[in-house]
Amino acid sequence: MITVGVAGAGSIGAGLIRLLHTSPAARNLRLKTVLVRDAAKQRPELPAGTPLTVCPAELTDDPQIDVVVELLGGVDEPFGIVSRALSQGKAVVTANKNLLAERGPEIFALAAERRLPLGYEASVCAGMPIIRTLQEALRVDRITALEGIVNGTSNYLLTRMSEERASYAQCLADAQRLGLAEPDPAYDVSGQDAACKAGILATLAFGAYVDCHRIPTSGIGSIALEDVHQAEAMGYRIKLVAALGRPASGRVAAEVAAVLLPRHHPLASIRMECNAVRIESEGLGETLLAGRGAGPEPTSVSLLADLLDIAEGRARIPTAEHPFIASVADFEDRQAVASRYYLRLAVADRPGTLAQVAGFFASQGISLASVLQPEVPDLAGSSLVPLILTTHTTDRRRLDLVLATLAAAGWGRSVVLRIREH
Ligand SMILES: NC(=O)c1ccc[n+]([C@@H]2O[C@H](COP(=O)([O-])OP(=O)(O)OC[C@H]3O[C@@H](n4cnc5c(N)ncnc54)[C@H](OP(=O)(O)O)[C@@H]3O)[C@@H](O)[C@H]2O)c1
């Protein structure tokens, strides 16, 4: 029997507390204390009699509690609770990607020093066992690349825009109404949530700490229905993808961005709020994991599995070789990575514009693969019209020079997306 303290009784905390009460697998786990901010709040979602406290020390310093489960969200307060719990000799389980992405090296170092288990399966893709797969199943294989759809909200928006021809604003409002998006959805749609998860996955896949703030990140906020439709007409689907690679240089190539994926790509068929991660490794080849990447039920299943590993003595205890501690990853210069691009520009509506734009690209040696100037019935007072282009393979540095020239001409870049060939 092990005794558990849970910090947080929000959406995920309440889900775990219910599972601890109902799951036969939890019979050897005893819930002692639950930390909340407001003890007076009505909590009909919790089993009657759930023992609440507003004092963190009642978890971290209680000698009867063996494991603290951190489910608060944020970074500073969770860091205080997790580091205190570890320093008091308690094992920790957390679902907090922000905490691990930002303070992971310190927390894993403390767990290693105190020889205590630290479970964090639920921190990336909720119920999908991606952490176990990287740490256990693939631990003897060399991972060369990993790419994933790791933000369910963005994938929900892009799927509905594609399948129902619903506008971005409409889909976002629905996602918020259904509780899929945060009240402030900027964190999801800007790519920051995905970058945080990408930092954790890249760290585990490539064996050195990847700072999520160094991952070039862009979101889906500028993508319009016309981009989704145009991509489809060309045989692609637009997805927000965390793309991580380990080229021959040994450095890490990382990016979180919306990209055009060929329709037959394994990630192109991942719909709505589902998550998926595709791993390439030298021995196994290609591995694909897909599943529910958010929500109390799948997240609680991962948390309970981590708790059972600790209770049954099977949990991994970090050592000094743990990827979060061992070293810090160097980044590849992504400007040099060759790719095709999709661009929607806003250019002047006058004769000669097309030739002028083509000239800008030609001056940087970039060859255009297609050019489309959709008819716009009503310019709504704007003197600029959309121009949709695709390029042949180029590097980003040269493309950026063209975009700077366009900007100097007073023209806009609405969308710039990589096109994946396979
Ligand atoms: N939502 C998902 O699908 C999902 C999936 C995987 C991982 N996660 C992660 O799980 C964690 C929890 O998410 P959530 O959606 O459950 O959050 P939430 O609904 O906002 O709940 C947060 C809980 O923590 C308590 N809390 C916050 N700050 C506190 C403080 N300073 N002192 C004491 N209690 C405090 C709150 O107390 P009150 O109830 O009194 O306000 C609340 O019970 C986050 O790290 C999140 O990233 C979420």
The ligand as an SDF file (V2000), in Angstrom:
LIG
                    3D

 48 52  0  0  0  0  0  0  0  0999 V2000
   -6.4460   19.2950  -19.5670 N   0  0  0  0  0  0  0  0  0  0  0  0
   -5.8320   18.3080  -20.2020 C   0  0  0  0  0  0  0  0  0  0  0  0
   -6.3760   17.6530  -21.0950 O   0  0  0  0  0  0  0  0  0  0  0  0
   -4.4230   17.9420  -19.7880 C   0  0  0  0  0  0  0  0  0  0  0  0
   -3.7970   16.8370  -20.3920 C   0  0  0  0  0  0  0  0  0  0  0  0
   -2.4960   16.4930  -19.9630 C   0  0  0  0  0  0  0  0  0  0  0  0
   -1.8670   17.2590  -18.9970 C   0  0  0  0  0  0  0  0  0  0  0  0
   -2.5140   18.3470  -18.4450 N   0  0  0  0  0  0  0  0  0  0  0  0
   -1.8170   19.1150  -17.4040 C   0  0  0  0  0  0  0  0  0  0  0  0
   -2.4220   18.8330  -16.1540 O   0  0  0  0  0  0  0  0  0  0  0  0
   -2.2340   19.9350  -15.2630 C   0  0  0  0  0  0  0  0  0  0  0  0
   -3.5710   20.3350  -14.6460 C   0  0  0  0  0  0  0  0  0  0  0  0
   -4.4390   20.7550  -15.6640 O   0  0  0  0  0  0  0  0  0  0  0  0
   -6.0050   21.0540  -15.3770 P   0  0  0  0  0  0  0  0  0  0  0  0
   -6.6300   21.2030  -16.7140 O   0  0  0  0  0  0  0  0  0  0  0  0
   -6.5480   20.0420  -14.4450 O   0  0  0  0  0  0  0  0  0  0  0  0
   -5.9100   22.4740  -14.6150 O   0  0  0  0  0  0  0  0  0  0  0  0
   -7.0790   23.2180  -13.8280 P   0  0  0  0  0  0  0  0  0  0  0  0
   -8.4090   22.6760  -14.2230 O   0  0  0  0  0  0  0  0  0  0  0  0
   -6.8110   24.6630  -13.9770 O   0  0  0  0  0  0  0  0  0  0  0  0
   -6.8640   22.8030  -12.2760 O   0  0  0  0  0  0  0  0  0  0  0  0
   -5.8220   23.2980  -11.5030 C   0  0  0  0  0  0  0  0  0  0  0  0
   -6.0200   22.8560  -10.0690 C   0  0  0  0  0  0  0  0  0  0  0  0
   -4.8840   23.2530   -9.3010 O   0  0  0  0  0  0  0  0  0  0  0  0
   -5.2970   24.0380   -8.1950 C   0  0  0  0  0  0  0  0  0  0  0  0
   -4.2880   25.0740   -8.0050 N   0  0  0  0  0  0  0  0  0  0  0  0
   -3.7590   25.8750   -8.9490 C   0  0  0  0  0  0  0  0  0  0  0  0
   -2.8200   26.6770   -8.4060 N   0  0  0  0  0  0  0  0  0  0  0  0
   -2.7810   26.3820   -7.0920 C   0  0  0  0  0  0  0  0  0  0  0  0
   -2.0270   26.8540   -6.0100 C   0  0  0  0  0  0  0  0  0  0  0  0
   -1.1360   27.8380   -6.1410 N   0  0  0  0  0  0  0  0  0  0  0  0
   -2.2110   26.3060   -4.7880 N   0  0  0  0  0  0  0  0  0  0  0  0
   -3.1260   25.3210   -4.6290 C   0  0  0  0  0  0  0  0  0  0  0  0
   -3.8730   24.8270   -5.6230 N   0  0  0  0  0  0  0  0  0  0  0  0
   -3.7000   25.3460   -6.8400 C   0  0  0  0  0  0  0  0  0  0  0  0
   -6.6510   24.6100   -8.5510 C   0  0  0  0  0  0  0  0  0  0  0  0
   -7.3480   24.8480   -7.3390 O   0  0  0  0  0  0  0  0  0  0  0  0
   -8.8620   25.4030   -7.3410 P   0  0  0  0  0  0  0  0  0  0  0  0
   -9.7030   24.2550   -7.8320 O   0  0  0  0  0  0  0  0  0  0  0  0
   -9.1440   25.7370   -5.9070 O   0  0  0  0  0  0  0  0  0  0  0  0
   -8.8860   26.5820   -8.2640 O   0  0  0  0  0  0  0  0  0  0  0  0
   -7.2400   23.4580   -9.3870 C   0  0  0  0  0  0  0  0  0  0  0  0
   -7.8340   22.5140   -8.5360 O   0  0  0  0  0  0  0  0  0  0  0  0
   -1.5840   21.0470  -16.1100 C   0  0  0  0  0  0  0  0  0  0  0  0
   -0.1770   21.0190  -15.9050 O   0  0  0  0  0  0  0  0  0  0  0  0
   -1.9030   20.6300  -17.5410 C   0  0  0  0  0  0  0  0  0  0  0  0
   -0.9720   21.1060  -18.4850 O   0  0  0  0  0  0  0  0  0  0  0  0
   -3.7710   18.6920  -18.8200 C   0  0  0  0  0  0  0  0  0  0  0  0
  1  2  1  0
  2  3  2  0
  2  4  1  0
  4  5  1  0
  4 48  2  0
  5  6  2  0
  6  7  1  0
  7  8  2  0
  8  9  1  0
  8 48  1  0
  9 10  1  0
  9 46  1  0
 10 11  1  0
 11 12  1  0
 11 44  1  0
 12 13  1  0
 13 14  1  0
 14 15  2  0
 14 16  1  0
 14 17  1  0
 17 18  1  0
 18 19  2  0
 18 20  1  0
 18 21  1  0
 21 22  1  0
 22 23  1  0
 23 24  1  0
 23 42  1  0
 24 25  1  0
 25 26  1  0
 25 36  1  0
 26 27  1  0
 26 35  1  0
 27 28  2  0
 28 29  1  0
 29 30  1  0
 29 35  2  0
 30 31  1  0
 30 32  2  0
 32 33  1  0
 33 34  2  0
 34 35  1  0
 36 37  1  0
 36 42  1  0
 37 38  1  0
 38 39  2  0
 38 40  1  0
 38 41  1  0
 42 43  1  0
 44 45  1  0
 44 46  1  0
 46 47  1  0
M  CHG  2   8   1  16  -1
M  END
$$$$
